[in-house]
Amino acid sequence: MLPLRDEEAGHLLASVPEEERGQCWWIVLRDRTVVRGDEGGGVLLLEEVRLTGALGRALRAVRLSPVVDTLDRVLATVPFAPRPARPRGSRAPAISLMRLGRISCR
């Protein structure tokens, strides 16, 4: 997972116009195919993760990818509560996953 500002993310998303990159999250497949998160990327991501692979394949088999995409678009508009403060001395994550529209997956 990469933040969109990362140089490698820029290379991976070179085929996507820069003004469109922040509109959603993206998944870049091993063959460098770029898929919008809200146009099939959700089920693709589920299929790629070992723990959710079977669910992703089942959703694809019953053609529910458009439902997952719609759910993604709806959830992207819901404001989330601010994160609670981290205790002193705890390690901050390298990438914040609070808003998936700011990351790219490969």
ABEGO torsion letter per residue (X at the ends): XBBAABAAAAAAAAABBAAAAAABBBBBBAAGBBBBAABGAAAAAAAABAAAAAAAAAAAAAGAAAAAAAAAAAAAABBBBBBBBBBBGBBBBABBAABAAABBBX
